[in-house]
Amino acid sequence: MAYTLDKDKALRMRAESAFPAGIYGHMSTKVLPDNYPQFIAQAEGGRLWGVDGYEYIDFLCAYGPNILGYKHPKVEAAVRRQMEQGDCTTGPSPVMVELAEKMIEKGEHADWSLFCKNGSDATTICLMIARAQTGRNTILMAEGTYHGVDPWCSWSKVGITEGARANIITFTYNDVTSLEQAVADAGDDLAGIILTPNMHEVLVPQQIVKQEFAQKARQLCDDKGAALILDDVRCSYRFSLGCTWQTIGVLPDLCAMGKTLGNGYALSAVTGNNKFRSGAAESFTTGSYWFSSVAFAASLATIEAIEEEEAIPRMESAGRQLREGLADLAHGYGFALEQSGPVQMPLFLFKDDPEFAKGISFCNEAVKNGVYLHPVHNMFVCAAHDTDIVEALDRIEGAFKALKREFGDG
């Protein structure tokens, strides 16, 4: 039976009229091959189903939020209980305090918490707090790093003034000399350094942070009285229930967390130490939906499930199995892959593929065979994938066979 997306295409046509240019942002499939579904009808565990009925083993995991598996029973039960009591009300439920205390307990750096909804909220709040506490303006960030879509960090320049990017100095990730020069350039105006746990940008291999680089950033912030800010939004809960850099012994002053906190229920957070408590207390941050209690209940249940079900080692094991299986298949069909980053956040690019022709063709065939991959963006492994990898690799082999027919020996 031919693979067709008739219902999906009809919805796309409707979306072209309903929105300025169809589905927008990172969820738009316009940059992906034609066989990718835009609209999803159902999701469960590590899989989803498009509106045309096709099943996909999903290694995008909603671009990160799915950490335990879609529709995880423990999380869904907690959500139902909280919904019966209330969600968005004139004041928060006590569950908000319970979650804040739990995050303080898990974060070695954390003495307090704040909650919001998006990763961009959290990273921007961290900058506000750093500036409020230090009385300075300049923030250092690694060139090309994604920290969200607010004007100070958006990759796009459309509709954004140069002034919105004032007081930002860039440096090269994992390059101590470049970081030291940026600190020198900031002089007495350094408010903070913001870093991601790993450099995980599109189109290029991921970089795993060098411990000595993280330690140098910590030392420089201490020397200058500036904030070390960890943008942990993409990595939250995949390596530790505290901040990711707990695993390498480097603690931030402020940490932006998000994506996975509620296993798909909208929640992000800022955690910080007491050195920056007064700056946080003085900064005004709020949102009409930031105090909604369902997401807090979902997050508490997510933390409990991660611990009870040993989700972190399961994700690591599944990710390693996927990486090794991809390498074996690629070698067997005569192709060379460059796999990078942590196994929980896999990225593979074909070598000798400067225009990504092989990667795009391969992923186009993979999705037809029922595996949702991405040709240039890092992917995610959730805990539910630990029973999916063998089947996924079996389906992926069909994509390598098709690639062999198209490109020969690579």
C-alpha positions in Angstrom: 0.0 0.0 0.0 1.4 3.4 -1.0 2.4 5.8 1.8 0.1 8.8 1.4 -0.7 11.7 3.7 -4.0 12.9 2.2 -5.7 14.0 5.5 -2.5 15.6 6.7 -2.2 17.6 3.4 -5.8 18.8 3.7 -5.1 20.0 7.2 -2.0 21.8 6.0 -4.1 23.7 3.4 -6.5 24.8 6.1 -3.6 25.9 8.3 -2.2 28.0 5.5 -5.3 30.2 5.8 -5.8 29.9 9.6 -2.3 31.1 10.4 0.0 33.7 8.8 2.0 31.0 7.0 0.7 27.6 8.2 2.1 25.8 11.2 4.9 27.9 12.6 8.0 27.7 14.8 10.0 24.5 15.4 6.9 22.4 15.0 6.6 23.3 11.3 7.6 20.4 9.0 8.1 22.7 6.0 11.9 22.3 6.3 11.6 18.5 6.5 11.1 16.0 3.7 7.6 15.6 2.2 6.8 12.3 4.0 6.8 13.9 7.4 3.4 14.2 9.0 2.5 17.7 10.3 -0.5 16.7 12.4 -0.5 14.1 15.1 -3.7 12.2 16.1 -2.4 10.1 19.0 0.7 9.4 21.1 1.6 6.8 23.6 4.9 5.6 25.1 7.6 6.3 22.6 5.3 6.3 19.6 2.9 8.5 17.8 0.3 8.2 15.1 -0.4 10.8 12.4 -3.9 11.7 11.2 -3.5 9.3 8.2 -3.1 6.4 10.6 0.6 5.7 10.3 2.5 4.7 13.4 6.0 6.2 14.1 8.6 5.3 16.7 9.3 8.9 17.7 12.8 10.0 18.4 11.9 13.7 18.6 9.8 13.2 21.7 7.9 16.5 21.1 11.3 18.1 20.7 12.2 17.1 24.2 9.2 17.2 26.7 8.4 13.4 26.5 10.9 11.9 28.9 8.9 9.0 30.5 6.7 8.1 27.5 3.6 9.8 26.2 0.5 9.3 28.4 2.5 7.9 31.3 0.0 6.4 33.7 1.4 7.9 36.9 1.6 11.4 35.5 -1.8 11.2 33.9 -3.4 10.0 37.2 -1.8 12.9 39.1 -3.1 15.3 36.4 -6.7 13.9 36.7 -6.6 14.2 40.5 -5.5 17.8 40.3 -8.0 18.7 37.6 -10.8 17.6 39.9 -9.6 20.1 42.5 -8.7 23.0 40.2 -6.0 24.2 37.9 -5.9 28.0 36.9 -7.4 29.7 39.9 -6.9 33.0 41.8 -4.1 31.4 43.8 -2.0 28.4 43.4 -2.5 25.0 45.0 -0.2 23.9 47.9 1.3 21.5 45.3 3.3 24.5 44.0 5.2 24.7 47.3 5.6 20.9 47.4 7.3 21.0 43.9 9.5 23.9 44.8 10.7 22.1 47.9 11.3 18.9 45.9 13.4 20.8 43.3 15.5 22.4 46.0 16.0 19.0 47.5 17.3 17.6 44.2 19.4 20.5 43.1 22.7 20.7 44.9 23.0 24.4 43.8 19.4 25.2 44.7 18.1 27.2 47.7 15.0 28.5 46.0 12.8 28.0 42.9 10.6 30.0 40.5 8.1 28.6 38.0 7.1 29.8 34.5 6.0 28.1 31.3 8.6 28.1 28.5 12.4 27.7 28.2 12.7 31.3 26.9 10.9 32.5 30.1 13.4 30.7 32.3 16.6 31.8 30.5 15.4 35.5 30.3 14.5 35.5 34.0 18.0 34.2 34.8 19.5 37.2 33.0 17.1 39.6 34.8 18.1 38.1 38.2 21.8 38.3 37.4 21.6 41.9 36.4 19.4 42.8 39.4 21.8 41.2 41.8 25.0 42.5 40.4 23.9 46.0 39.2 25.7 45.3 35.9 24.5 44.7 32.3 26.8 42.5 30.2 26.0 38.8 29.6 28.4 36.4 27.9 27.0 33.6 25.7 28.6 31.1 23.4 28.4 32.0 19.7 25.6 30.2 18.0 24.0 28.8 21.1 20.2 28.5 21.3 18.8 30.0 24.5 15.2 30.6 23.3 13.3 33.0 21.1 13.2 36.2 23.2 14.8 39.2 21.3 18.1 39.0 23.2 18.8 35.4 22.0 16.6 34.6 19.0 18.5 33.2 16.0 16.2 35.3 13.8 16.7 39.1 13.3 13.2 39.7 11.8 11.4 42.3 13.8 14.2 42.6 16.4 16.2 45.8 16.9 19.9 45.9 17.5 19.2 47.4 20.9 17.6 44.2 22.0 20.9 42.5 21.6 22.9 45.2 23.5 25.1 44.1 26.4 25.7 40.6 24.9 29.2 39.5 24.2 29.9 36.1 22.5 32.7 33.6 22.9 33.6 30.2 21.5 32.1 27.2 23.3 34.7 25.0 25.1 37.5 27.5 24.3 39.0 28.8 27.6 41.0 31.5 25.9 38.0 32.9 24.0 36.0 32.9 27.2 38.8 34.7 29.1 38.9 37.3 26.4 35.1 37.9 26.6 35.4 38.4 30.3 38.2 40.9 29.8 36.0 42.7 27.2 33.1 42.9 29.6 35.4 44.5 32.2 33.6 45.7 35.3 30.2 45.3 33.7 30.0 41.5 33.7 26.7 40.4 35.1 26.8 36.7 34.1 27.9 33.9 31.8 25.2 31.7 30.3 26.1 28.2 29.1 24.3 25.1 27.9 25.5 21.8 29.4 26.4 20.7 25.9 26.6 22.5 22.6 23.6 21.1 20.8 22.8 23.2 17.7 21.4 22.2 14.4 23.5 21.4 11.3 26.7 20.7 13.2 27.9 17.9 15.5 27.2 18.3 19.2 30.0 19.2 21.6 30.1 17.6 25.1 31.4 20.2 27.6 35.0 19.9 28.7 35.1 19.8 32.5 38.0 22.2 32.6 36.0 24.7 30.5 33.0 24.5 32.9 35.4 24.8 35.9 37.0 27.9 34.3 33.6 29.5 33.8 32.8 28.9 37.5 36.1 30.4 38.6 35.7 33.5 36.4 32.3 34.1 37.7 33.5 33.8 41.3 36.4 36.1 40.6 34.2 38.8 39.1 31.2 38.4 41.4 29.0 37.4 38.3 26.4 34.7 37.9 27.2 31.4 36.3 23.9 30.6 34.5 23.2 27.1 33.2 20.6 26.8 30.4 19.5 23.3 31.3 16.2 23.5 29.4 17.0 20.9 26.8 18.9 18.6 29.1 16.7 18.7 32.3 16.1 15.4 34.0 18.0 13.4 31.3 21.2 13.2 33.4 20.2 14.2 36.9 17.1 15.4 38.8 19.2 18.3 39.9 21.1 20.4 37.3 23.0 18.5 34.6 26.4 19.9 35.7 26.0 18.2 39.1 27.3 15.2 37.2 30.7 16.9 36.6 30.9 18.7 39.9 30.3 22.3 38.7 27.4 24.1 40.2 25.7 27.2 38.7 24.3 30.1 40.6 21.2 30.1 38.4 19.7 27.3 36.4 17.0 27.5 33.7 15.1 24.2 33.4 12.2 23.1 31.2 10.9 20.7 28.5 10.7 17.5 30.6 9.6 18.8 33.9 6.0 17.8 33.5 6.4 15.0 30.9 4.7 17.2 28.4 2.6 19.4 30.7 3.8 23.0 30.2 6.2 24.0 32.9 9.7 25.5 33.2 11.6 26.7 36.2 14.5 28.8 37.5 16.4 27.5 40.5 19.2 29.4 42.2 21.4 29.8 45.3 21.2 32.3 48.1 23.8 34.6 46.6 21.2 35.5 44.0 18.1 35.3 46.2 17.6 39.1 46.7 18.0 39.7 43.0 15.3 37.1 42.3 13.1 38.6 45.0 13.3 42.1 43.5 12.8 41.0 39.9 9.1 41.1 38.8 8.2 38.0 36.9 4.7 36.6 36.4 2.2 35.1 34.0 -1.5 34.4 34.0 -0.9 30.6 33.6 2.4 30.3 35.6 0.6 29.3 38.8 -1.7 26.7 37.2 -1.5 23.6 39.4 -2.0 20.7 37.0 1.6 21.2 35.7 3.0 21.2 39.2 1.2 17.9 40.0 2.5 16.4 36.7 6.0 17.5 37.6 5.9 15.9 41.1 4.6 12.7 39.5 7.3 12.8 36.8 10.1 13.1 39.4 8.7 10.2 41.4 8.4 8.1 38.2 11.9 8.9 37.1 13.3 7.7 40.4 11.0 4.6 40.8 11.4 3.4 37.2 15.1 4.2 37.0 14.3 6.3 33.9 17.7 8.0 33.6 19.8 4.8 33.2 17.1 3.3 31.0 17.4 6.3 28.6 21.1 6.0 28.6 21.0 2.3 27.8 18.4 2.8 25.0 20.4 5.7 23.6 23.6 3.6 23.5 21.8 0.7 21.9 20.4 3.0 19.2 23.8 4.6 18.5 25.6 1.3 18.3 22.8 -0.2 16.0 23.0 2.8 13.7 26.8 2.6 13.4 26.6 -1.2 12.6 23.9 -0.6 10.0 25.7 2.3 8.4 28.9 0.3 8.2 27.1 -2.7 6.7 25.6 -0.6 3.9 28.8 1.3 3.2 28.1 4.7 4.8 30.0 6.7 7.4 28.1 8.4 10.2 29.3 11.1 12.6 27.4 10.5 15.9 27.8 13.2 18.5 26.5 14.4 21.9 25.2 12.4 24.8 23.4 9.2 23.8 20.2 10.4 25.5 20.2 13.3 23.0 21.4 11.6 19.8 22.5 13.4 16.6 23.8 11.7 13.6 25.1 13.3 10.4 26.4 11.5 7.3 30.0 12.2 6.5 30.8 13.7 3.1 27.3 15.1 3.0 27.8 18.9 2.9 24.3 19.6 1.6 22.7 17.0 3.8 21.4 15.2 0.7 22.0 11.8 2.2 20.7 12.7 5.6 17.5 14.2 4.2 16.9 11.2 1.9 17.6 8.7 4.7 15.2 10.4 7.1 12.6 10.6 4.4 12.8 6.8 3.9 12.9 6.2 7.7 9.7 8.1 8.3 8.0 6.1 5.5 9.1 3.0 7.4 7.7 4.3 10.7 10.6 5.9 12.5 10.6 9.6 13.1 14.1 11.0 13.0 15.5 14.4 12.2 18.2 15.0 9.5 20.0 18.0 11.3 18.5 18.5 14.8 19.5 16.6 17.9 16.9 14.0 18.9 15.7 12.6 22.2 15.4 9.2 23.8 12.7 8.7 26.3 12.5 5.9 29.0 9.7 4.2 27.0 12.1 3.6 24.1 13.9 0.9 26.0 11.6 -1.7 24.5 11.5 0.0 21.0 15.1 0.1 19.9 15.3 -3.3 18.2 12.1 -2.7 16.2 13.3 0.8 15.4 16.6 -0.5 14.0 14.8 -3.1 12.0 12.6 -0.4 10.4 15.6 1.9 9.9 17.4 -0.8 7.9 14.9 -0.3 5.2 16.0 3.3 5.0 19.6 2.2 4.6 18.6 -0.1 1.8 16.9 2.7 0.0 19.9 5.0 0.5 22.2 2.3 -0.9 20.1 2.2 -4.1 20.2 6.0 -4.4 23.8 6.7 -3.5 25.6 3.4 -4.1 28.5 2.9 -1.7 28.0 6.3 -0.1 
